[in-house]
Every structure is written in structure tokens, then in C-alpha cells.
Amino acid sequence: MDKPRVAILDDYQNLALQLADWDAVRERCDVVVFDEHLPEDDAARALRDFDAICLTRERMALPGTLLERLPRLKFIAVTGPHNRTLDFDAAGRLGITVSCTRRSAAGQFATAELAWGLILALARNIPGEAENMRQGGWQRTVGMSLATRTLGLVGLGRLGSHMAPVAHAFGMKVIAWSQNLTEETARALNVARVEKEELFRRSDFVSLHLVLSERTRHIVGARELGCMKTTAFLVNTARGALVDREALVEALRQRRIAGAALDTFDVEPLPRHDPLRAMDNVILTPHLGYTVRELLAPFYAATVENVMAWLDGKPLRVLTAEQPRLSGQVVE
């Protein structure tokens, strides 16, 4: 009998096999790593003969239209306690088991750390000045100090709340808004709760830290961008679709805001000829937020555990359409 075939998807840095011990799986399965993103039609062809798929967070979407084209697929391992881009109804209908991993404590604030890196890069034009140095030049721009500036946090949950004490250490004022934010929660973090329009009007830096849902999709649009100062910056390390992309491109093109730093996009990987790539007032990073060794290593180790349990007929941490996230885990 042929060995089961296991695909590790979207392992851009070829780290999955380095960060965890896959020997037990490889003894029983044919393991193949895909280090390039596969569009749906390509995925349908490339993954047709695989029994199991291992995802890295939500890099690869698995809609029902794709699952239905994978006749041998019986198991999906996802990293993290939930997955918003997998069709659980289709998986259940097709008899595909889905196992997840718990959120790792190590590296859990990596996205907030990246947000600060992007804020500093915007404030001091670090990418542009570093490139000037490579080209033989010297200082060409003047930056801004963070002290006394105002940071506006759209979302004050697990990651947003981690931004506040760092801002205070820089001597910044911090204001926040979200649909569910209370005065008491904000006050406990020494943050002022304001209304949405006021946040965009007052902030020198707006940083997004919301979960993407139908309620939050395009929560930043032309109106919000129009409220911002012409000297203000937008930072998005959460989800691309929180922002109306066309409105943002237009605001950047007309320089109605000073600039933006973006780590997440509506379509990922970002298309090669996307207009954002050509703008000199935008810093782009390729969804680096959570991708640190401290987070990926336990994710892949738990994925190995999940695959072995499935092979033994005793799947762990199963997700279903009725329970699409691991109980007891805080949603980002």
C-alpha cells in the first residue's frame, strides 16, 4: 500500500522541517514542502494526490471549491486555535478532519512588535535613508520624534493593549476606539477612549488591531482617511481588508496623509504590479507580523503531533463548523 502523502503549504522560508522533528511522520508518509503560494487552480492540480495538508496560519485559503477538487484529502492541520479562510461546512461534508494547535505563549506579541518597527520606520524614514546609504548618499529627509505625539489604536484587545505601554515609554499620548471598547478597559491601560472620527482626526499614527469580520471589513474608508492630518501615518499589521484599499491608494497618491506601513493585504502574496509597490510614501512588508521562530517552532511541533494522532486514528484538537475555534483560546 502506498504511503499517505502529506503537503506542507506556503513554507516560504523552508523552516517547517528545520523547526520541528518530522522524522516520525516521514517514516510513515511521503512529506512534500511547497515554498511558493499556490493559486486555487494550481493548488487543485498540485494537491490532487495528497491525503493531508498542513497549513501555516491562513496563508492558503481552503474554500469548498478547492476542497471538492481534492479527492484524496482526509486531513487538514491548521496552526493556531482557529482558521477563518477554511470552509468547515465543506470539510465536514467531505469527511475531512481538521486539527488545530493552541496559541503559543512564545512570540505571541510579535505582531505588536512589528507594528512598532513600522512606526519607527515611518517616523524616521529608515528604509529610504538606508537605501540612500547603499547608493552612496547621505541624509535627505527629516524625521519626527515620537515624544508628545498621539498614537491612535483601533482595537485595544490582546495586541492593541500591548501597544499602549510602549507608547507611554516613548512619551506618547494614547487614544483608542473600537466598537466594544469601554471607558473602564481603556482607563485601566492609561488610554483615553474616544469616538472613531476623533481618533482619526487627532492621531499622528493610527495602528489597526482588530479581527476581520463582516462588521469590521473596510472599517477604515475614505471618510476616516479624510479625517486624518496630512502629516499622519496609517499602520496596518492586522488584516488588509480592514481598510478600503481603493480609498487608501487614492489618499496616498494625492498625499492626503503622510504615508502608510502595511504588513497585510486583501490579496496575498501582494501581486507583483500592485500600485502600492511603486509608492514612495508606503512601507510594505510581506505579512511578517507573526512569523518569528518562537511562534513557528511550537506551531510546527504541534502540527507533527496532530498528523501523528490522525495517522493513529485518534485526531487531536478537532475543529468543526459547529466549533471553528479551540475552546478557551482568546481570538486575536
N, C-alpha and C positions, 0 to 999 in steps of 0.2 A: 504493500500500500504506500502511495506517495506521502511524503511528509506534508503536514499543513504548511501553507505559505503565509508569512506574516510581513506586512508592509509597515515601515516606519516613515510617516509622511512629513514633508516640509521641515526636514532636519537641515536647515540652511547652512549651519556651521559644522555639520558632521560630528556632532557631540554626543548623540544618543548612545552609541556603542562605547564611547570613552567614559561617560559619566556614570554608567551603571554596568553591572555584570550580567550580560545576556547569555553566558555560556550554557546555562540550563535550558534556555529557550532554543538556542541554536542546535543543541543536541537532538531536539525533538522536532524542530521546524526549519524551514528554509526562510531565513530572515533577509529582507531586502530594504535598503535605505534609499529614500528619494530625497535628494538635497535641493531639488528645484520644485517650485509650485506647479501644480497641475491644474489647468482649467478643466471644467467639468467633462467635456468631451474627451480630452486627453486622459483624464482620470478613469473614465469608463473603460477605455481601451487598456490602459496600463494596469489597472487593478482587477480586471475581469477574473483572473485566476487565483485571487488571494482569498484565504479563509478568514484572516484577521487583519485589522487596520489599527495602527497606533497613531493617535493624533498628538500634536503639540498645541495645547490650548485650542484656539479657534482659527488657526491659520488656514485650515482646509474646511470649507463648508460641506456638509453632507446632507443635501436636500433629498427628498424622496425620489426625485427624478434621477439622481445618481445612484442611490441605493438599489433601485429597481433594476439597474443595469449591471449589478454585481452579483451574479447568480450563486457564487460560492461563499459569499460573505456571511459569516455567522457570529462574528465578534468584533466589537469596536472598543478600544481602550482610549479614554479621554483623560487629559491631565487637568487637574483642578476639580472642584466639587460640583461643577455644572458645565453645561455647554449650550450656548444659545443659537448655534448655527447647525445643529443636528436635528433632523426630523425624527423625533421619538415615536410619533404615531406610525410612520412608515417602518421604522426599525422593528417595532413590536409586531406589526402586521406581517413582516417578512421573516420573523423568527430570529432576529439579530439581537444578541445580548450586548448591553452597553455597561462597562465598568468604568468608574472614575477613581481619582485619587483625592486624598484630603489636601487642603491647602497647607503648604509648608510654612512653618514659622520663620525659617531661614529665608531671607531675601523678600519677605512679604511687603516691605515698603520700597522695593526697588523702583517702582513706577514714580513714586513721590520724589525719590532721589533724582531720577532723570528729569523730572519737572524742574527741580532747582538748577540742574545743569543747564537746561534750556533757558531758564530765566536769566541766569548769569551770562550765558552766551549772547542773548539778545541785548542785555544791558550794556555789555562792553564790546559788542560786535567781535567776539572771539573768532568765529570761523573766518570772517573776512580779513581780519588783521593777521591771523595765522597764514592765510593764503598769500597776503601781501609779502610776508616774510619769506615764504617759499619762492616768490617771484623776484626777490632781491630788493623789495621795497621797505618802507618804514611806516610810521604812524600816518593814518589817513582819516581816521574818524575820532570823534569824541564820545565817550560813553556817559552813562549816568550812574550815580551812586544809588544803592537800594535804600539806604537810611532815609527815613521820613517819607518814603514813597508808600503808596497804598496797593496792597495785594487784595484782589477780589477773588474769592473762592466760590465757584459754582459747584456746590456739593461739599458737605462737611461730614462725610462718613468716615470709613476706615482710613482711606488715603487722604482725603481732604483735611481731616483733622490732624494728620501727621505733618501737613504743610505749615500749620499755624505757629508752633513753637520755633521753627526755623526762621520764619519771617520775623518773629519778635526778636530773635537773636541778631538779626540784621538791622534792627531798629525800624522795622516797617510797621505801618498800621494795617490791620487785617479786618476785612469785612466779608460777609458771606451771605449767600442766598441759596435755597433750594425749595422745592415745593413743600417739603415736610419739615424743614428746619424750624426749631422752636427757639425762642429767646433764651430759655434755660440752657439748652445744649450749646448755643453759641457763647453765652456768658461763661460757662464752665471752662471754655478754651480761651477766654480773654479775647473773644472775637465779637464784633458788632454785627447783629443781624440787620440786613437792610432789604428793601424790596429790589426786585430784579433790575428794573430800569436804573435805580440809583447806583447799584453795583457797577453797571457798565459805564455810567457817567463819571463816577468818582475814581475808578481804579486806574493805576498806571500799568498794572499787569493783571490780566484775567486768566485764571487757571481752572480748567474744567476737570471735575472729579465725580461724574455721575455715571450710573449704569444706563446703557442704552435700552430704551423701551419705546413703545409707541407714544408714550406720554412725553418722553424726552427727545425724541427724534426732531432735529432741527430746532432745538430749544434756543440756539443762538442763530438768529437770522439777520436780515437786513436792518430791522428795527434796532436790535441790540447792538449791532456793529455801528449803526449810525449814531448811537448814544456815546460811543467811546471817544476819548480825546484823540486828536491827531498824533499825539506823542505816545499813545498807549499801545501795548502789545497783547496779543492773544496767545495762550499756550494750551495745546490740547494733547494730553497723553492718555486720554480716556478712550473714546470711540469717535471715529471720523464723522459718523452720521449725526452726532450731537450738533454739528454745525451745518448750516445751509451752505454747501460748497460753492454754488454759483455766487451767492451773496458775498462770501469771503473772498473769492477770486476777484470780484469786482472792487471790493473795498481795498484790497491790496494793490490792485492795478492802478486805481485812482489815488492811492496813498491817503485814503481817508483815515487809516490807522497807520501807526509807525511800522508795524510788521507782525509776524506770527512765527511761532515754532510749533511744528506739527510732527507727532510721532505715530498717529493713526489716521487712516484714510477710508473713504467709502469703499474703494476697491483696493485690495492688497494682493500681491505687491502693486505699488503705485505704477501705472502704465508709464512706459519709457518717455513718451512725448507729452505727458501731462503738463499743462501750462504752469503749475506750481514749481516744477523743476527749473524753470527759466527765470523765476522772480528773484531779484537781488535783496528783497526785504522779507524773505522767508528762510527759516532754517528747517530743513527736513531731516528726519531720522527714520530708519526703516522698522518701526514698531519694536524698539529696543526696550520698552518700559519694564517688562517682567523678565527679560532674558538675561539673567545672571546665573552663574554656576550654582550659587547657593539655593536657587529655586529650581533649576532644571535637574540637578542631580537627584534630589528626592522624588521629583516627578517621574523621572525615568526609572528609578529603582522601584517605585510603586507600580509603574506600568509593567515591569518584568513580573512582579508579584501577581498582578491581575491576569497577565497572559498565562502564567503557570497554573493559576487557580482555574481558569477557563479550560485549559487542556485537561485538567484533572476532573472536570465536570462539577466543580464547586466554585462558581464565579463569586467574586467579592465586590462589595460596594456597587451594587447594580442600580442603574438609573432607568427609569421608565417614564412614559408620558404622564403618568399619574404623580410621579415623584422625580422631577427632572433635575433635582439637586440633592446632594448628600445632606441629610438632616443634621442639624447642629452646626452647620457651616454658615458663616456670615457672607452674604453676597456682596461682591465688590460694588 
